[in-house]
Amino acid sequence: MRNKPSKVFTSVDALVESRKQIFEKDGWWNKYFEAFQKYDAFEVSEGKFTRSWQNLAIAKYLENYFECRFEDYYRWVKCPVLQSFS
């Protein structure tokens, strides 16, 4: 993933359309995903756009959180509803 080049698009709309195809097939596309994709667009040079969250940043994030076991944190939650089920 770190060495995979980022896709570059000729417009923000082309970038958004590319992302839309990915999210639509799983039924996730909506106005909020669309707004985020527009916000995430980054102009790398005149008329060339990519996502601002680059592969290196995504890889670093996954490195820290992919193996995160959230169930380890549940014992610290102080919520009467959750405590009644433990």
C-alpha distances in whole Angstrom, upper triangle without the diagonal:
4,5,5,8,10,13,16,19,23,24,23,25,22,19,21,22,19,18,21,20,18,20,23,22,22,25,23,24,27,28,26,23,24,25,22,20,23,23,19,19,19,21,19,23,26,25,21,19,16,15,15,13,10,6,7,10,9,7,10,12,11,12,15,16,14,17,19,23,25,28,28,29,31,34,34,35,38,39,42,41,38,40,43,40,39
4,6,8,10,13,16,19,23,24,23,25,23,20,22,24,20,20,23,23,20,22,26,25,25,28,26,26,29,30,27,24,25,26,23,21,23,23,19,19,18,20,18,21,25,24,21,19,16,15,15,12,9,6,5,9,9,6,9,12,11,11,15,16,15,18,20,24,26,29,29,30,32,35,35,35,39,40,43,42,39,41,44,42,41
4,6,9,12,15,19,22,24,24,26,23,20,23,24,21,20,24,24,21,24,27,26,27,29,28,28,30,31,29,26,27,28,25,22,24,24,21,20,19,20,18,20,24,24,20,19,16,16,16,15,11,8,8,12,12,10,13,15,15,15,18,20,19,21,24,27,29,32,33,33,36,39,38,39,43,44,47,46,43,45,48,45,44
4,6,9,12,16,19,21,21,22,20,17,20,21,17,17,21,20,18,20,23,23,24,26,25,25,28,29,27,24,24,25,22,20,22,22,19,18,18,19,16,19,22,21,18,16,13,13,15,13,10,7,9,12,12,11,14,16,15,16,20,20,19,22,24,28,29,32,33,34,36,39,39,39,43,43,47,45,42,45,47,45,44
4,6,9,13,16,18,18,20,17,15,18,19,16,16,20,20,18,21,23,24,25,27,25,25,27,28,26,23,23,24,21,18,20,21,17,16,15,15,13,15,18,18,14,13,11,12,13,13,9,8,10,13,13,13,16,18,18,19,22,23,22,25,27,30,32,35,36,36,38,41,41,41,44,45,48,47,44,47,49,47,46
4,6,10,13,15,14,17,14,11,14,16,13,13,17,17,16,18,21,21,22,24,22,21,24,24,23,19,19,20,18,15,16,17,13,12,11,12,11,14,16,15,12,10,7,8,10,10,7,7,10,12,12,13,15,17,17,19,21,22,21,25,26,29,30,34,35,35,37,40,39,39,42,43,46,45,42,45,48,45,45
4,7,10,12,12,14,11,9,12,13,10,11,14,14,14,16,19,20,21,23,21,20,22,23,22,18,18,19,17,14,15,16,13,11,11,12,11,13,15,13,10,8,6,8,11,12,10,10,13,15,14,16,19,19,20,22,24,24,24,27,29,32,32,36,37,37,39,42,41,41,44,44,48,46,44,47,49,47,46
4,7,9,10,12,9,8,12,13,11,12,15,16,16,18,20,22,23,25,23,21,23,23,22,19,18,19,17,14,14,16,13,10,10,9,8,10,12,10,6,5,5,8,11,13,11,13,16,17,17,19,21,22,23,25,27,27,27,30,31,35,35,38,40,39,41,44,44,43,46,46,49,48,46,49,51,49,49
4,6,7,9,6,6,9,10,9,11,14,15,15,18,19,21,23,24,22,20,21,21,21,18,16,17,16,13,13,15,13,10,10,9,10,11,11,8,6,5,6,9,12,15,14,16,19,19,19,22,24,24,25,27,29,29,29,32,34,36,37,40,41,41,42,46,45,44,47,47,50,48,47,50,52,50,50
4,7,8,7,8,11,12,12,14,16,17,18,20,21,23,26,26,24,22,23,22,22,20,17,18,18,15,14,16,15,11,11,10,11,10,9,6,5,6,9,12,15,18,17,19,22,23,23,25,27,27,29,31,33,33,32,36,37,40,40,43,45,44,46,49,48,47,50,50,53,51,49,53,55,53,53
4,5,5,6,9,10,11,13,14,16,18,19,20,22,24,24,22,19,20,19,19,17,14,15,15,12,10,13,13,9,10,9,11,11,10,6,7,6,9,11,14,17,17,20,22,22,22,25,27,27,28,31,32,32,32,36,36,39,39,42,43,42,44,47,46,45,48,47,50,49,47,51,53,51,51
4,5,5,6,9,10,11,12,14,16,17,18,20,22,22,20,17,17,15,16,14,11,11,12,9,7,9,9,6,8,9,12,13,12,9,9,6,8,9,12,15,16,18,21,21,20,24,25,25,26,29,30,29,30,33,33,36,36,39,40,39,41,44,43,42,44,44,47,45,44,47,49,48,48
4,5,5,6,9,10,10,12,14,15,16,18,20,20,18,15,15,14,15,13,10,11,13,9,8,11,12,9,12,12,15,16,15,12,11,10,11,12,15,17,18,21,24,23,22,26,28,27,28,31,32,31,31,35,35,37,36,40,42,40,41,45,44,43,45,44,47,45,44,48,49,48,48
4,5,5,6,9,10,11,13,15,15,17,20,20,18,15,17,16,17,15,12,14,14,11,10,14,13,10,13,13,15,15,15,11,10,9,10,12,15,17,17,19,22,22,21,24,27,26,27,30,31,30,30,34,34,37,36,40,41,41,42,45,45,43,46,45,48,46,45,48,50,48,49
4,5,5,6,9,10,11,13,14,16,18,18,17,14,15,15,15,13,10,12,12,8,8,11,10,7,10,11,13,14,15,12,10,7,7,8,11,13,14,15,19,19,18,21,23,22,23,26,27,27,26,30,31,33,33,36,38,37,38,42,41,40,43,42,45,43,42,45,47,45,46
4,5,5,6,9,10,10,12,14,16,16,14,11,12,11,12,9,7,9,9,6,6,10,9,8,12,13,16,18,18,15,13,10,10,10,13,14,15,17,21,20,18,22,24,23,23,27,28,26,26,30,30,32,32,35,37,36,37,40,40,38,41,40,43,41,40,43,45,43,44
4,5,5,6,9,10,10,13,15,15,14,11,12,13,14,11,9,12,13,9,10,14,13,12,15,16,18,20,19,16,15,13,12,13,16,17,18,19,23,22,21,24,26,25,25,29,30,28,28,31,32,34,33,36,39,38,39,42,42,40,43,42,45,43,41,45,46,44,45
4,5,5,7,9,10,12,14,15,14,12,14,15,16,12,11,14,13,10,12,15,13,12,15,16,17,19,19,16,14,12,11,11,15,15,16,16,20,20,18,21,24,23,23,26,28,26,25,29,30,32,32,35,37,36,37,41,41,40,42,42,45,42,41,44,46,44,44
4,5,5,6,9,11,12,13,11,9,12,13,13,9,8,11,10,7,10,13,11,11,14,16,18,20,21,18,16,13,11,10,13,13,14,15,19,18,16,19,21,20,20,23,25,23,22,26,27,29,28,31,33,33,34,37,37,36,39,38,41,39,37,40,42,40,40
4,5,5,6,9,10,10,9,6,9,10,11,8,7,11,11,9,11,14,13,13,17,19,21,23,23,20,18,16,14,13,16,16,18,19,22,21,19,22,24,23,23,26,27,25,24,28,28,30,29,32,35,34,35,38,38,36,39,38,41,38,37,40,42,40,41
4,6,5,6,9,10,10,9,12,14,15,12,11,15,15,12,14,17,16,16,19,21,22,24,25,22,20,17,16,15,19,18,19,19,23,23,20,22,25,24,23,27,28,26,25,28,29,31,30,33,36,35,36,40,40,38,41,40,42,40,38,42,43,41,41
4,6,6,8,9,9,9,12,15,15,11,12,15,14,12,15,17,15,16,19,21,22,25,26,23,20,18,15,14,17,16,17,17,20,20,17,19,22,21,20,23,25,23,21,25,25,27,27,30,32,32,33,36,37,35,38,37,40,37,35,39,40,38,38
4,6,6,6,5,5,9,12,12,8,10,13,12,11,14,16,15,16,20,22,24,26,27,24,22,19,17,15,18,17,18,18,21,20,18,20,23,20,20,23,24,22,21,24,24,26,25,28,30,30,30,34,34,33,35,34,37,34,33,36,37,35,36
4,5,5,6,5,8,12,13,10,11,14,15,13,16,18,18,19,22,24,26,28,29,26,24,21,19,18,21,20,22,22,25,24,21,24,26,24,23,27,28,26,24,27,28,29,28,30,33,33,33,37,37,35,38,36,38,36,34,38,39,37,38
4,6,8,8,12,15,16,13,14,18,18,16,19,22,20,21,24,27,28,30,31,28,26,23,21,20,23,22,23,22,26,25,22,24,27,25,23,27,28,26,24,27,27,28,28,30,33,33,33,37,37,36,38,37,39,36,35,38,39,36,37
4,6,8,11,15,15,13,15,18,17,16,20,21,20,22,25,28,29,32,33,30,28,25,22,20,23,21,23,22,25,24,21,23,25,23,21,25,26,23,21,24,24,25,25,26,30,29,29,33,34,32,35,33,35,32,31,34,35,32,34
4,6,9,12,13,11,13,16,16,16,19,21,20,22,25,28,30,32,33,30,28,25,23,21,24,22,24,24,27,26,23,25,27,25,24,27,28,25,24,26,26,27,26,28,31,30,30,34,34,32,34,33,35,32,31,34,35,32,34
4,6,10,10,8,10,13,13,13,16,17,17,19,22,25,27,30,31,28,26,23,21,18,21,19,21,22,25,23,20,23,25,22,21,25,25,22,21,24,24,25,24,26,29,28,28,32,32,30,32,31,33,30,29,32,33,31,33
4,7,8,6,7,10,11,11,13,15,15,17,20,23,25,28,28,25,24,21,19,17,19,19,21,22,25,23,21,24,26,23,23,27,27,24,24,27,27,28,26,29,32,31,31,34,34,32,35,33,35,33,32,35,37,35,36
4,5,5,6,9,10,11,13,14,15,17,21,24,26,28,29,26,25,21,20,18,20,20,22,24,27,25,22,26,27,25,25,29,29,26,26,29,28,29,27,30,33,31,31,35,34,32,34,32,35,32,32,35,36,35,36
4,6,5,6,9,10,11,12,14,16,19,22,25,27,27,24,24,20,20,18,19,20,22,24,27,25,23,27,28,25,26,30,29,27,27,31,30,31,29,32,34,32,32,36,35,33,35,33,36,33,33,37,38,37,38
4,5,5,6,9,10,10,12,14,18,21,24,26,27,25,23,20,19,16,17,17,20,22,24,22,20,24,25,22,23,27,26,24,24,28,26,28,26,29,31,29,29,33,32,29,31,30,33,31,30,34,35,34,35
4,5,5,6,9,10,10,12,16,19,22,24,25,23,21,18,16,13,15,15,17,19,22,19,18,21,22,20,21,24,24,22,22,26,25,26,25,28,30,29,29,33,32,30,32,31,34,32,31,34,36,34,36
4,5,5,6,9,10,11,15,17,20,22,22,20,19,16,15,13,15,15,18,20,23,21,19,23,25,22,23,27,27,25,25,29,28,30,29,32,34,32,33,36,36,34,36,35,37,35,35,38,40,38,39
4,6,5,6,9,10,14,16,20,22,22,20,19,16,15,13,14,15,18,20,23,21,20,23,24,22,24,27,27,25,26,29,28,30,29,32,34,32,32,36,35,33,35,34,37,35,34,38,39,38,39
4,5,5,6,9,12,15,18,21,21,20,18,15,13,10,11,11,15,17,19,17,16,20,21,18,20,23,23,21,22,26,25,27,26,29,31,29,30,33,32,30,33,32,35,34,32,36,38,37,37
4,5,5,6,10,13,16,18,19,17,15,12,10,8,10,10,13,15,18,16,15,19,20,19,20,23,24,22,23,26,26,28,27,31,32,31,32,36,35,33,36,35,38,37,35,39,41,39,40
4,5,5,9,11,15,17,17,15,14,11,10,9,10,12,15,18,20,18,18,22,23,21,23,26,26,25,26,30,29,32,31,34,36,34,35,39,37,36,38,37,41,39,38,41,43,42,43
4,6,8,11,14,17,17,16,15,12,11,9,9,11,14,17,19,17,17,21,21,19,22,25,24,24,25,28,28,30,29,32,34,32,33,36,35,33,36,35,39,37,36,39,42,41,41
4,6,10,12,15,17,16,14,10,8,6,5,7,10,13,15,13,13,17,18,16,19,21,22,21,22,26,25,28,27,31,32,30,32,35,34,33,35,35,39,38,36,39,41,40,40
4,7,9,12,13,12,10,6,6,5,6,9,11,14,16,15,15,19,20,19,21,24,24,24,25,28,28,31,31,34,35,34,36,39,38,37,39,39,43,41,40,43,45,44,44
4,6,9,11,10,8,5,5,6,5,9,10,14,15,14,15,19,19,19,21,24,25,25,26,29,29,33,32,36,37,35,37,41,39,38,41,41,45,44,42,45,47,46,46
4,6,7,7,6,4,6,9,9,12,12,16,17,17,19,21,22,22,25,27,28,28,29,33,33,36,36,40,40,39,41,44,43,42,45,45,48,47,46,49,51,50,50
4,7,8,6,6,7,9,9,12,12,15,16,16,18,20,21,22,24,26,27,28,29,32,33,36,36,40,41,40,42,45,43,43,46,46,50,49,47,50,52,51,51
4,6,5,7,10,13,13,16,15,18,19,20,22,24,25,26,28,29,31,32,32,36,37,40,40,44,44,43,46,49,47,47,49,50,53,52,51,53,56,55,54
4,6,8,12,15,15,19,18,21,23,23,25,27,28,29,31,33,34,35,35,39,39,43,43,46,47,46,48,51,50,49,52,52,55,54,53,55,58,57,57
4,7,10,14,15,18,18,21,23,23,24,27,28,29,30,32,34,34,34,38,39,42,42,45,46,45,47,50,49,48,51,51,54,53,51,54,57,55,55
4,7,11,12,15,15,17,19,20,21,23,25,25,27,29,31,31,31,35,36,39,39,42,43,42,44,48,47,46,49,49,52,51,49,52,54,53,53
4,7,9,12,12,15,17,17,18,20,22,22,24,26,28,28,28,32,32,35,35,39,40,39,41,44,43,42,45,45,48,47,45,48,51,49,49
4,6,9,8,11,14,14,14,17,18,19,20,22,24,24,24,28,29,32,32,35,36,36,38,41,40,39,42,42,46,44,42,45,48,46,46
4,5,6,9,12,11,11,14,16,16,17,20,21,21,21,25,25,28,28,32,33,32,34,37,36,35,38,38,42,40,39,42,44,42,42
4,6,9,11,9,11,14,14,14,16,19,19,20,21,24,24,28,27,31,32,31,33,36,35,34,37,37,41,40,38,41,43,42,42
4,7,8,6,7,10,11,10,13,15,16,16,17,21,21,24,24,28,28,27,30,33,32,31,34,35,38,37,35,38,40,39,38
4,6,5,6,9,10,11,13,14,16,17,17,21,21,25,25,29,30,29,31,34,34,33,37,37,41,40,37,40,43,41,40
4,5,5,6,9,10,10,12,14,15,15,18,20,23,24,28,28,28,31,34,33,33,37,37,41,40,37,39,42,40,39
4,5,5,6,9,10,10,13,14,15,18,19,23,24,27,27,27,30,33,32,33,36,37,41,40,37,39,42,40,39
4,5,5,6,9,10,11,12,13,16,17,21,21,25,25,25,27,30,29,30,33,34,38,37,34,36,39,38,37
4,5,5,6,9,10,10,11,14,15,19,19,23,23,23,26,29,28,28,32,32,36,35,32,34,37,35,34
4,5,5,6,9,10,10,13,14,18,19,23,23,23,26,29,28,29,32,34,37,36,33,35,38,36,35
4,5,5,7,9,10,12,13,17,18,22,22,22,25,27,26,27,31,32,36,35,32,34,37,35,34
4,5,5,6,8,11,11,15,15,19,19,19,22,24,24,24,27,29,32,32,29,31,34,32,31
4,5,5,5,8,9,13,14,18,18,18,21,24,24,24,28,29,32,31,28,30,33,31,30
4,6,6,8,9,13,15,18,18,19,22,24,24,25,29,30,33,33,30,31,34,32,30
4,6,7,7,11,13,16,15,15,19,21,20,22,25,27,30,30,27,28,31,30,28
4,5,5,9,10,13,13,13,16,19,19,19,23,24,28,27,24,25,28,26,25
4,6,9,11,14,14,15,17,20,21,21,25,26,29,28,25,27,29,27,25
4,6,9,12,12,13,16,18,19,20,24,25,28,27,24,25,28,25,23
4,6,9,9,10,12,15,15,16,20,22,25,24,21,22,25,23,21
4,5,6,8,10,12,13,14,18,19,22,21,18,19,22,19,17
4,5,5,7,10,11,11,15,16,19,18,14,16,19,17,15
4,5,5,8,10,10,14,15,17,16,12,14,16,14,12
4,6,7,8,10,14,16,18,18,14,14,18,16,13
4,6,6,7,11,13,16,16,13,13,17,15,13
4,5,5,9,10,12,12,9,10,13,12,10
4,6,8,10,12,13,10,9,12,12,9
4,6,9,12,14,11,10,14,14,12
4,6,9,10,8,8,12,12,11
4,7,9,8,7,11,12,12
4,6,5,6,9,11,11
4,6,5,6,9,10
4,6,6,7,10
4,5,6,7
4,5,5
4,6
4
